[in-house]
Amino acid sequence: MILNRMVNQERKMIMKNFRAKRLNKKASSTKNSPDKVIESIELKPGQTIADIGSGGGYFSQRFAELVGEEGKVYAVDTDPGYLEFVKKSVKEKGLNNVIPTLATEDRLDLAKEGLDFIFMRNVTHHLEDRVGYFKNLKDFLKPDGRIIIIDYKPARSFSFHRIFGHFLPREIITQELDEAGYLLEKEFDFLPEQHFMIYSKR
């Protein structure tokens, strides 16, 4: 019985690592322009950013290199398996400024007014009470802090995102962020399948 349990746990971990690597491969694809995305955010050494929905941690690791030892990156996810993968990855790369952080539906263990940026890539469409969620996020942002939202546009043709509802129209995002108390500061159109917006607190 104990042996079977250990084998099952090992299988689950192997599958979780496979999925984390697949997420990182997709995030790093030239199709998704990760270098241009990061350049557009204009992260600086010493800043603090939370990568909410960090998955395999591709962007968390890229951010960590930019903010340096004096900065911090919170790799936030609801899946402990992904966070364990991130923890091992950053240790192998010698990145000491990435903090894997487990989130629940109603709790984020982050410092009040401690973040320069919150980065959310392909996460927003999963949220149920988005207005309430974004109102709560304001507590974690510094007065001049910003939220970066990247999410799928409605597909014009047959696609995985359209079938499973993994998308949000631009007008829904802008309306809900306005209700939550944010101003659209910048918007980029170089991602073919996704919206890319940066909001500041109003």
N, C-alpha and C positions, 0 to 999 in steps of 0.2 A: 504493500500500500504506500509506504513512504517513498520507495523507489519510483513507483508510478507517478507520484506527485512531483518528485524532483524532475523526472523526464518531461512531464507536462509543462512544468515551469520553464525548463530549458527550451522547449519547443516554442513557447510563447515569447520568450526573450529573443530567440532567433528570428521569429516573425516580426517582432517589434523593431529589431535592428534593421531588418530588410526594409520595412516601411519607412523608417527614419532615413535610411540611405536613399530610398527612392524619392522622398520628399526633398532632400537636399539636392539630388540630381536635377529634379524638375526646377527648383528655385534657382539653380546655377546655370540653367540653360540660356544660351544667348537669345533665344526667343523671348525670354522674360526680362532681358536687359538689366541684370542685377547691378552691373557697374554703374549704369546710368541712373538707376533708382537710388543707389547709395550716394552718388555724386549730387543728386538733386536735393537730398536731405540736408547736406552741408553740416554733417557732424563735426564737432571740434574736440581736440584733446581735453580731457577733464570732465566732459559732459556725461550725463546719466540718461540711459534709454531703457525702456521696457519693451521687449519683443513679445507681445501677447499672441499666443498661438504659435510658439516658436518651433514646434514640430521637431525636426532633426537638428535644428540649431544653425542652419547655414548662415542666415542673416545675423544671428547673435554673435557668431564668431567673426564675421566681417566687421560688425560694429565694434567689437572688442579691440580689434586691431587699430581702429581709428581713434577711439576715445583714450586709449593708452592706459597705463597703470594707474593714473590718477582718476580715470573715469570708471563707470560701472555699467554693466549690461545685465538686466534681469531677463533671463530666458524663462518665460512664463507659459505654462501649459497645464491642462487638466489631466494629462496622461503621465503617470509616474514613469512608465517605460521609456517614453521619449526623453524625459528629463534625465534619466539614468544614462541614456545614450549621449546626451549633450555633456553631461558631467565627465564621462570618460573621454569624449572627443577633445574637450578643452584642456583636460589634463595632459593628454598626449601632445597637444600643440603648445603647452606651456602658457596658456592664457589663464591668468589668475584673477581676472576682473569680470568673469561671467558667473552670475549667481543663479543656478537653476531654482525656480520658484513654482511650487505647486499651487494652482488656483482651483477654487470650487465655483459653482454657479453664482454664489452670493458673497464670495470672499476673495480679496486680493491682499496678500501680505506684502504691501509696499509702504514705503515711508510717505507720510503726508507732505505734499508740496516738495517732493524730492526729485521729480523727473523733469528733464529738459524736453524729452520726447517720449511718446508712446507710439509704437509701430504695430500696425495690425494688417497683416497680409492674408487675404482670403479667409477672414474670420467673421467680419461683420454680418454676413448673410446667415450665419449660424445662430446669432443672438435672438432671443425671443423679445424681451423688453429692451429694445435698443436705446430708446430715449432715456429710460431710467439708468441703463448701464453707463451711457456716456455722461450723464449727470454725475454719477458716482466717480467716474474717472477724473473729473475736474479736481477732486480732492488731492490726487496724487501728483498733479502737475504744478510746477513752479508758476508764478504769476505770468511769466512770458512763455510757458511751456506750450507744446504743440502736439497734436495728434495726427499721425500719418495713416491714411486709409487707402489700402489697395484692395479692390474687390472686383469680381467678375461682372462684366456688362451682360445684359440679356443677349443671348446668342441669336443670330438671324437664321440659323439653320440647325439641323439636328446635331445635338452635342450632349455629352455627359452632363455638363453644367445646366443645360436647359431641362433635361429629363428629371434631374433630382432637385431642381430649384436652387442650385448653387450660384445665385447671382442676385444683384440688386440694381434697379434702374437708378440713374443718376439723381432724378428728382426726389426719390425716396431718401437717399443718403443726405442730400442737401436739406431737405425738409426736417428730417429727424435731428440732424446735427444743429440746425437752427433752433429747434424746440429745446434741445439740451443745453443751449447757451454757448454755441461756438460760431465763429466767423470763418468762412472760406478764405484762406489767405493765398494759396497757390493751387493751380491745377495743371497737370501735365497730360499730354495726349499721345505719348510715344509707345504706350503699351497697347498692342492690338486687341487684346481680349479683356482688359481690365481698366477700371477707373483708377486714378492716382490723384489723391487730394490731400492737402495739408491744411489743418484747421488750428486756429488759435482760440483761446478763451475770450468770450465777449465780456 
